[in-house]
């Protein structure tokens, strides 16, 4: 199941830099993960300072 970024996101971009497939992009006030591209590796969750990304 793909990861999703919660409203806790502080839009720092750390997750996007770590995503090996480029599935994360800046959205309206927070980053968003394209579920079709996400490979569920958890790199985004491991690097996020506020634990915003989580598996759905």
mmCIF file of the N, C-alpha and C atoms, coordinates in Angstrom:
data_MODEL
# 
_entry.id   MODEL 
# 
loop_
_atom_site.group_PDB 
_atom_site.id 
_atom_site.type_symbol 
_atom_site.label_atom_id 
_atom_site.label_alt_id 
_atom_site.label_comp_id 
_atom_site.label_asym_id 
_atom_site.label_entity_id 
_atom_site.label_seq_id 
_atom_site.pdbx_PDB_ins_code 
_atom_site.Cartn_x 
_atom_site.Cartn_y 
_atom_site.Cartn_z 
_atom_site.occupancy 
_atom_site.B_iso_or_equiv 
_atom_site.pdbx_formal_charge 
_atom_site.auth_seq_id 
_atom_site.auth_comp_id 
_atom_site.auth_asym_id 
_atom_site.auth_atom_id 
_atom_site.pdbx_PDB_model_num 
ATOM 1   N N  . UNK A 1 1  ? 0.840  -1.174 0.000  1.00 0.00 ? 1  UNK A N  1 
ATOM 2   C CA . UNK A 1 1  ? 0.000  0.000  0.000  1.00 0.00 ? 1  UNK A CA 1 
ATOM 3   C C  . UNK A 1 1  ? 0.890  1.243  0.000  1.00 0.00 ? 1  UNK A C  1 
ATOM 4   N N  . UNK A 1 2  ? 0.600  2.199  -0.830 1.00 0.00 ? 2  UNK A N  1 
ATOM 5   C CA . UNK A 1 2  ? 1.413  3.402  -1.002 1.00 0.00 ? 2  UNK A CA 1 
ATOM 6   C C  . UNK A 1 2  ? 1.432  4.264  0.257  1.00 0.00 ? 2  UNK A C  1 
ATOM 7   N N  . UNK A 1 3  ? 2.482  5.028  0.387  1.00 0.00 ? 3  UNK A N  1 
ATOM 8   C CA . UNK A 1 3  ? 2.590  5.979  1.488  1.00 0.00 ? 3  UNK A CA 1 
ATOM 9   C C  . UNK A 1 3  ? 1.771  7.225  1.168  1.00 0.00 ? 3  UNK A C  1 
ATOM 10  N N  . UNK A 1 4  ? 1.350  7.919  2.209  1.00 0.00 ? 4  UNK A N  1 
ATOM 11  C CA . UNK A 1 4  ? 0.617  9.171  2.067  1.00 0.00 ? 4  UNK A CA 1 
ATOM 12  C C  . UNK A 1 4  ? 1.170  10.145 3.097  1.00 0.00 ? 4  UNK A C  1 
ATOM 13  N N  . UNK A 1 5  ? 1.214  11.425 2.736  1.00 0.00 ? 5  UNK A N  1 
ATOM 14  C CA . UNK A 1 5  ? 1.742  12.444 3.634  1.00 0.00 ? 5  UNK A CA 1 
ATOM 15  C C  . UNK A 1 5  ? 0.579  13.137 4.338  1.00 0.00 ? 5  UNK A C  1 
ATOM 16  N N  . UNK A 1 6  ? 0.657  13.173 5.671  1.00 0.00 ? 6  UNK A N  1 
ATOM 17  C CA . UNK A 1 6  ? -0.413 13.763 6.480  1.00 0.00 ? 6  UNK A CA 1 
ATOM 18  C C  . UNK A 1 6  ? -0.299 15.288 6.526  1.00 0.00 ? 6  UNK A C  1 
ATOM 19  N N  . UNK A 1 7  ? -1.270 15.902 7.155  1.00 0.00 ? 7  UNK A N  1 
ATOM 20  C CA . UNK A 1 7  ? -1.284 17.351 7.311  1.00 0.00 ? 7  UNK A CA 1 
ATOM 21  C C  . UNK A 1 7  ? -0.197 17.843 8.263  1.00 0.00 ? 7  UNK A C  1 
ATOM 22  N N  . UNK A 1 8  ? 0.519  16.930 8.909  1.00 0.00 ? 8  UNK A N  1 
ATOM 23  C CA . UNK A 1 8  ? 1.629  17.301 9.784  1.00 0.00 ? 8  UNK A CA 1 
ATOM 24  C C  . UNK A 1 8  ? 2.825  17.820 8.980  1.00 0.00 ? 8  UNK A C  1 
ATOM 25  N N  . UNK A 1 9  ? 2.804  17.623 7.669  1.00 0.00 ? 9  UNK A N  1 
ATOM 26  C CA . UNK A 1 9  ? 3.896  18.022 6.782  1.00 0.00 ? 9  UNK A CA 1 
ATOM 27  C C  . UNK A 1 9  ? 4.237  19.501 6.962  1.00 0.00 ? 9  UNK A C  1 
ATOM 28  N N  . UNK A 1 10 ? 5.549  19.784 7.103  1.00 0.00 ? 10 UNK A N  1 
ATOM 29  C CA . UNK A 1 10 ? 6.018  21.164 7.224  1.00 0.00 ? 10 UNK A CA 1 
ATOM 30  C C  . UNK A 1 10 ? 6.646  21.655 5.919  1.00 0.00 ? 10 UNK A C  1 
ATOM 31  N N  . UNK A 1 11 ? 6.468  20.922 4.859  1.00 0.00 ? 11 UNK A N  1 
ATOM 32  C CA . UNK A 1 11 ? 6.931  21.290 3.510  1.00 0.00 ? 11 UNK A CA 1 
ATOM 33  C C  . UNK A 1 11 ? 8.429  21.579 3.443  1.00 0.00 ? 11 UNK A C  1 
ATOM 34  N N  . UNK A 1 12 ? 9.224  20.767 4.134  1.00 0.00 ? 12 UNK A N  1 
ATOM 35  C CA . UNK A 1 12 ? 10.675 20.969 4.127  1.00 0.00 ? 12 UNK A CA 1 
ATOM 36  C C  . UNK A 1 12 ? 11.339 20.358 2.896  1.00 0.00 ? 12 UNK A C  1 
ATOM 37  N N  . UNK A 1 13 ? 10.688 19.362 2.283  1.00 0.00 ? 13 UNK A N  1 
ATOM 38  C CA . UNK A 1 13 ? 11.222 18.741 1.082  1.00 0.00 ? 13 UNK A CA 1 
ATOM 39  C C  . UNK A 1 13 ? 12.189 17.601 1.311  1.00 0.00 ? 13 UNK A C  1 
ATOM 40  N N  . UNK A 1 14 ? 12.461 17.267 2.547  1.00 0.00 ? 14 UNK A N  1 
ATOM 41  C CA . UNK A 1 14 ? 13.409 16.184 2.841  1.00 0.00 ? 14 UNK A CA 1 
ATOM 42  C C  . UNK A 1 14 ? 12.954 14.866 2.227  1.00 0.00 ? 14 UNK A C  1 
ATOM 43  N N  . UNK A 1 15 ? 11.672 14.604 2.263  1.00 0.00 ? 15 UNK A N  1 
ATOM 44  C CA . UNK A 1 15 ? 11.147 13.346 1.728  1.00 0.00 ? 15 UNK A CA 1 
ATOM 45  C C  . UNK A 1 15 ? 11.336 13.255 0.219  1.00 0.00 ? 15 UNK A C  1 
ATOM 46  N N  . UNK A 1 16 ? 11.091 14.351 -0.467 1.00 0.00 ? 16 UNK A N  1 
ATOM 47  C CA . UNK A 1 16 ? 11.212 14.364 -1.927 1.00 0.00 ? 16 UNK A CA 1 
ATOM 48  C C  . UNK A 1 16 ? 12.649 14.089 -2.352 1.00 0.00 ? 16 UNK A C  1 
ATOM 49  N N  . UNK A 1 17 ? 13.606 14.613 -1.596 1.00 0.00 ? 17 UNK A N  1 
ATOM 50  C CA . UNK A 1 17 ? 15.019 14.402 -1.911 1.00 0.00 ? 17 UNK A CA 1 
ATOM 51  C C  . UNK A 1 17 ? 15.413 12.943 -1.746 1.00 0.00 ? 17 UNK A C  1 
ATOM 52  N N  . UNK A 1 18 ? 14.768 12.212 -0.854 1.00 0.00 ? 18 UNK A N  1 
ATOM 53  C CA . UNK A 1 18 ? 15.126 10.822 -0.568 1.00 0.00 ? 18 UNK A CA 1 
ATOM 54  C C  . UNK A 1 18 ? 14.368 9.798  -1.397 1.00 0.00 ? 18 UNK A C  1 
ATOM 55  N N  . UNK A 1 19 ? 13.293 10.210 -2.073 1.00 0.00 ? 19 UNK A N  1 
ATOM 56  C CA . UNK A 1 19 ? 12.486 9.259  -2.831 1.00 0.00 ? 19 UNK A CA 1 
ATOM 57  C C  . UNK A 1 19 ? 13.262 8.750  -4.050 1.00 0.00 ? 19 UNK A C  1 
ATOM 58  N N  . UNK A 1 20 ? 13.532 7.435  -4.108 1.00 0.00 ? 20 UNK A N  1 
ATOM 59  C CA . UNK A 1 20 ? 14.346 6.901  -5.206 1.00 0.00 ? 20 UNK A CA 1 
ATOM 60  C C  . UNK A 1 20 ? 13.641 6.874  -6.562 1.00 0.00 ? 20 UNK A C  1 
ATOM 61  N N  . UNK A 1 21 ? 12.325 7.033  -6.576 1.00 0.00 ? 21 UNK A N  1 
ATOM 62  C CA . UNK A 1 21 ? 11.590 6.995  -7.846 1.00 0.00 ? 21 UNK A CA 1 
ATOM 63  C C  . UNK A 1 21 ? 10.951 8.332  -8.197 1.00 0.00 ? 21 UNK A C  1 
ATOM 64  N N  . UNK A 1 22 ? 11.184 9.360  -7.410 1.00 0.00 ? 22 UNK A N  1 
ATOM 65  C CA . UNK A 1 22 ? 10.650 10.689 -7.709 1.00 0.00 ? 22 UNK A CA 1 
ATOM 66  C C  . UNK A 1 22 ? 9.140  10.779 -7.616 1.00 0.00 ? 22 UNK A C  1 
ATOM 67  N N  . UNK A 1 23 ? 8.540  10.028 -6.690 1.00 0.00 ? 23 UNK A N  1 
ATOM 68  C CA . UNK A 1 23 ? 7.086  9.996  -6.566 1.00 0.00 ? 23 UNK A CA 1 
ATOM 69  C C  . UNK A 1 23 ? 6.527  11.128 -5.710 1.00 0.00 ? 23 UNK A C  1 
ATOM 70  N N  . UNK A 1 24 ? 7.406  11.958 -5.139 1.00 0.00 ? 24 UNK A N  1 
ATOM 71  C CA . UNK A 1 24 ? 6.958  13.005 -4.228 1.00 0.00 ? 24 UNK A CA 1 
ATOM 72  C C  . UNK A 1 24 ? 7.164  14.372 -4.868 1.00 0.00 ? 24 UNK A C  1 
ATOM 73  N N  . UNK A 1 25 ? 6.112  15.199 -4.798 1.00 0.00 ? 25 UNK A N  1 
ATOM 74  C CA . UNK A 1 25 ? 6.198  16.549 -5.350 1.00 0.00 ? 25 UNK A CA 1 
ATOM 75  C C  . UNK A 1 25 ? 5.530  17.527 -4.394 1.00 0.00 ? 25 UNK A C  1 
ATOM 76  N N  . UNK A 1 26 ? 5.883  18.796 -4.559 1.00 0.00 ? 26 UNK A N  1 
ATOM 77  C CA . UNK A 1 26 ? 5.318  19.831 -3.705 1.00 0.00 ? 26 UNK A CA 1 
ATOM 78  C C  . UNK A 1 26 ? 3.879  20.106 -4.109 1.00 0.00 ? 26 UNK A C  1 
ATOM 79  N N  . UNK A 1 27 ? 2.998  20.048 -3.126 1.00 0.00 ? 27 UNK A N  1 
ATOM 80  C CA . UNK A 1 27 ? 1.585  20.318 -3.367 1.00 0.00 ? 27 UNK A CA 1 
ATOM 81  C C  . UNK A 1 27 ? 1.192  21.656 -2.772 1.00 0.00 ? 27 UNK A C  1 
ATOM 82  N N  . UNK A 1 28 ? -0.052 21.812 -2.457 1.00 0.00 ? 28 UNK A N  1 
ATOM 83  C CA . UNK A 1 28 ? -0.573 23.056 -1.895 1.00 0.00 ? 28 UNK A CA 1 
ATOM 84  C C  . UNK A 1 28 ? -0.378 23.059 -0.381 1.00 0.00 ? 28 UNK A C  1 
ATOM 85  N N  . UNK A 1 29 ? 0.737  23.596 0.080  1.00 0.00 ? 29 UNK A N  1 
ATOM 86  C CA . UNK A 1 29 ? 1.018  23.692 1.503  1.00 0.00 ? 29 UNK A CA 1 
ATOM 87  C C  . UNK A 1 29 ? 1.689  22.475 2.114  1.00 0.00 ? 29 UNK A C  1 
ATOM 88  N N  . UNK A 1 30 ? 1.777  21.374 1.371  1.00 0.00 ? 30 UNK A N  1 
ATOM 89  C CA . UNK A 1 30 ? 2.472  20.183 1.842  1.00 0.00 ? 30 UNK A CA 1 
ATOM 90  C C  . UNK A 1 30 ? 2.895  19.364 0.627  1.00 0.00 ? 30 UNK A C  1 
ATOM 91  N N  . UNK A 1 31 ? 3.769  18.411 0.865  1.00 0.00 ? 31 UNK A N  1 
ATOM 92  C CA . UNK A 1 31 ? 4.209  17.535 -0.221 1.00 0.00 ? 31 UNK A CA 1 
ATOM 93  C C  . UNK A 1 31 ? 3.198  16.406 -0.406 1.00 0.00 ? 31 UNK A C  1 
ATOM 94  N N  . UNK A 1 32 ? 3.179  15.848 -1.616 1.00 0.00 ? 32 UNK A N  1 
ATOM 95  C CA . UNK A 1 32 ? 2.233  14.786 -1.949 1.00 0.00 ? 32 UNK A CA 1 
ATOM 96  C C  . UNK A 1 32 ? 2.972  13.629 -2.610 1.00 0.00 ? 32 UNK A C  1 
ATOM 97  N N  . UNK A 1 33 ? 2.477  12.423 -2.379 1.00 0.00 ? 33 UNK A N  1 
ATOM 98  C CA . UNK A 1 33 ? 3.063  11.220 -2.963 1.00 0.00 ? 33 UNK A CA 1 
ATOM 99  C C  . UNK A 1 33 ? 2.119  10.679 -4.027 1.00 0.00 ? 33 UNK A C  1 
ATOM 100 N N  . UNK A 1 34 ? 2.658  10.450 -5.216 1.00 0.00 ? 34 UNK A N  1 
ATOM 101 C CA . UNK A 1 34 ? 1.882  9.846  -6.295 1.00 0.00 ? 34 UNK A CA 1 
ATOM 102 C C  . UNK A 1 34 ? 1.799  8.347  -6.002 1.00 0.00 ? 34 UNK A C  1 
ATOM 103 N N  . UNK A 1 35 ? 0.607  7.884  -5.640 1.00 0.00 ? 35 UNK A N  1 
ATOM 104 C CA . UNK A 1 35 ? 0.415  6.480  -5.243 1.00 0.00 ? 35 UNK A CA 1 
ATOM 105 C C  . UNK A 1 35 ? 0.762  5.500  -6.357 1.00 0.00 ? 35 UNK A C  1 
ATOM 106 N N  . UNK A 1 36 ? 0.609  5.916  -7.601 1.00 0.00 ? 36 UNK A N  1 
ATOM 107 C CA . UNK A 1 36 ? 0.915  5.033  -8.722 1.00 0.00 ? 36 UNK A CA 1 
ATOM 108 C C  . UNK A 1 36 ? 2.421  4.832  -8.912 1.00 0.00 ? 36 UNK A C  1 
ATOM 109 N N  . UNK A 1 37 ? 3.221  5.791  -8.442 1.00 0.00 ? 37 UNK A N  1 
ATOM 110 C CA . UNK A 1 37 ? 4.674  5.708  -8.584 1.00 0.00 ? 37 UNK A CA 1 
ATOM 111 C C  . UNK A 1 37 ? 5.369  5.200  -7.323 1.00 0.00 ? 37 UNK A C  1 
ATOM 112 N N  . UNK A 1 38 ? 4.715  5.304  -6.173 1.00 0.00 ? 38 UNK A N  1 
ATOM 113 C CA . UNK A 1 38 ? 5.308  4.912  -4.891 1.00 0.00 ? 38 UNK A CA 1 
ATOM 114 C C  . UNK A 1 38 ? 5.631  3.418  -4.880 1.00 0.00 ? 38 UNK A C  1 
ATOM 115 N N  . UNK A 1 39 ? 6.862  3.082  -4.461 1.00 0.00 ? 39 UNK A N  1 
ATOM 116 C CA . UNK A 1 39 ? 7.273  1.678  -4.385 1.00 0.00 ? 39 UNK A CA 1 
ATOM 117 C C  . UNK A 1 39 ? 7.278  1.174  -2.936 1.00 0.00 ? 39 UNK A C  1 
ATOM 118 N N  . UNK A 1 40 ? 6.747  1.970  -2.035 1.00 0.00 ? 40 UNK A N  1 
ATOM 119 C CA . UNK A 1 40 ? 6.572  1.584  -0.629 1.00 0.00 ? 40 UNK A CA 1 
ATOM 120 C C  . UNK A 1 40 ? 7.885  1.234  0.065  1.00 0.00 ? 40 UNK A C  1 
ATOM 121 N N  . UNK A 1 41 ? 8.938  1.962  -0.247 1.00 0.00 ? 41 UNK A N  1 
ATOM 122 C CA . UNK A 1 41 ? 10.244 1.663  0.335  1.00 0.00 ? 41 UNK A CA 1 
ATOM 123 C C  . UNK A 1 41 ? 10.425 2.251  1.735  1.00 0.00 ? 41 UNK A C  1 
ATOM 124 N N  . UNK A 1 42 ? 9.683  3.316  2.053  1.00 0.00 ? 42 UNK A N  1 
ATOM 125 C CA . UNK A 1 42 ? 9.776  3.930  3.368  1.00 0.00 ? 42 UNK A CA 1 
ATOM 126 C C  . UNK A 1 42 ? 10.869 4.961  3.527  1.00 0.00 ? 42 UNK A C  1 
ATOM 127 N N  . UNK A 1 43 ? 11.599 5.267  2.466  1.00 0.00 ? 43 UNK A N  1 
ATOM 128 C CA . UNK A 1 43 ? 12.681 6.250  2.562  1.00 0.00 ? 43 UNK A CA 1 
ATOM 129 C C  . UNK A 1 43 ? 12.143 7.607  3.008  1.00 0.00 ? 43 UNK A C  1 
ATOM 130 N N  . UNK A 1 44 ? 10.970 7.973  2.548  1.00 0.00 ? 44 UNK A N  1 
ATOM 131 C CA . UNK A 1 44 ? 10.374 9.257  2.919  1.00 0.00 ? 44 UNK A CA 1 
ATOM 132 C C  . UNK A 1 44 ? 10.072 9.306  4.416  1.00 0.00 ? 44 UNK A C  1 
ATOM 133 N N  . UNK A 1 45 ? 9.511  8.229  4.934  1.00 0.00 ? 45 UNK A N  1 
ATOM 134 C CA . UNK A 1 45 ? 9.161  8.171  6.353  1.00 0.00 ? 45 UNK A CA 1 
ATOM 135 C C  . UNK A 1 45 ? 10.409 8.186  7.230  1.00 0.00 ? 45 UNK A C  1 
ATOM 136 N N  . UNK A 1 46 ? 11.464 7.536  6.753  1.00 0.00 ? 46 UNK A N  1 
ATOM 137 C CA . UNK A 1 46 ? 12.699 7.470  7.528  1.00 0.00 ? 46 UNK A CA 1 
ATOM 138 C C  . UNK A 1 46 ? 13.384 8.829  7.660  1.00 0.00 ? 46 UNK A C  1 
ATOM 139 N N  . UNK A 1 47 ? 13.192 9.716  6.699  1.00 0.00 ? 47 UNK A N  1 
ATOM 140 C CA . UNK A 1 47 ? 13.899 10.991 6.704  1.00 0.00 ? 47 UNK A CA 1 
ATOM 141 C C  . UNK A 1 47 ? 13.052 12.162 7.204  1.00 0.00 ? 47 UNK A C  1 
ATOM 142 N N  . UNK A 1 48 ? 11.758 11.999 7.302  1.00 0.00 ? 48 UNK A N  1 
ATOM 143 C CA . UNK A 1 48 ? 10.864 13.100 7.676  1.00 0.00 ? 48 UNK A CA 1 
ATOM 144 C C  . UNK A 1 48 ? 11.041 13.498 9.151  1.00 0.00 ? 48 UNK A C  1 
ATOM 145 N N  . UNK A 1 49 ? 11.285 14.793 9.422  1.00 0.00 ? 49 UNK A N  1 
ATOM 146 C CA . UNK A 1 49 ? 11.483 15.243 10.804 1.00 0.00 ? 49 UNK A CA 1 
ATOM 147 C C  . UNK A 1 49 ? 10.201 15.267 11.643 1.00 0.00 ? 49 UNK A C  1 
ATOM 148 N N  . UNK A 1 50 ? 9.042  15.214 11.004 1.00 0.00 ? 50 UNK A N  1 
ATOM 149 C CA . UNK A 1 50 ? 7.774  15.265 11.750 1.00 0.00 ? 50 UNK A CA 1 
ATOM 150 C C  . UNK A 1 50 ? 6.911  14.016 11.536 1.00 0.00 ? 50 UNK A C  1 
ATOM 151 N N  . UNK A 1 51 ? 7.494  12.986 10.935 1.00 0.00 ? 51 UNK A N  1 
ATOM 152 C CA . UNK A 1 51 ? 6.790  11.715 10.704 1.00 0.00 ? 51 UNK A CA 1 
ATOM 153 C C  . UNK A 1 51 ? 5.481  11.871 9.925  1.00 0.00 ? 51 UNK A C  1 
ATOM 154 N N  . UNK A 1 52 ? 5.484  12.730 8.924  1.00 0.00 ? 52 UNK A N  1 
ATOM 155 C CA . UNK A 1 52 ? 4.268  12.961 8.128  1.00 0.00 ? 52 UNK A CA 1 
ATOM 156 C C  . UNK A 1 52 ? 3.952  11.808 7.170  1.00 0.00 ? 52 UNK A C  1 
ATOM 157 N N  . UNK A 1 53 ? 4.931  11.210 6.482  1.00 0.00 ? 53 UNK A N  1 
ATOM 158 C CA . UNK A 1 53 ? 4.592  10.099 5.577  1.00 0.00 ? 53 UNK A CA 1 
ATOM 159 C C  . UNK A 1 53 ? 4.298  8.819  6.365  1.00 0.00 ? 53 UNK A C  1 
ATOM 160 N N  . UNK A 1 54 ? 3.248  8.126  5.949  1.00 0.00 ? 54 UNK A N  1 
ATOM 161 C CA . UNK A 1 54 ? 2.913  6.845  6.573  1.00 0.00 ? 54 UNK A CA 1 
ATOM 162 C C  . UNK A 1 54 ? 2.233  5.957  5.540  1.00 0.00 ? 54 UNK A C  1 
ATOM 163 N N  . UNK A 1 55 ? 2.374  4.660  5.730  1.00 0.00 ? 55 UNK A N  1 
ATOM 164 C CA . UNK A 1 55 ? 1.710  3.705  4.827  1.00 0.00 ? 55 UNK A CA 1 
ATOM 165 C C  . UNK A 1 55 ? 0.207  3.743  5.097  1.00 0.00 ? 55 UNK A C  1 
ATOM 166 N N  . UNK A 1 56 ? -0.551 3.695  4.025  1.00 0.00 ? 56 UNK A N  1 
ATOM 167 C CA . UNK A 1 56 ? -2.012 3.712  4.181  1.00 0.00 ? 56 UNK A CA 1 
ATOM 168 C C  . UNK A 1 56 ? -2.528 2.328  4.416  1.00 0.00 ? 56 UNK A C  1 
# 
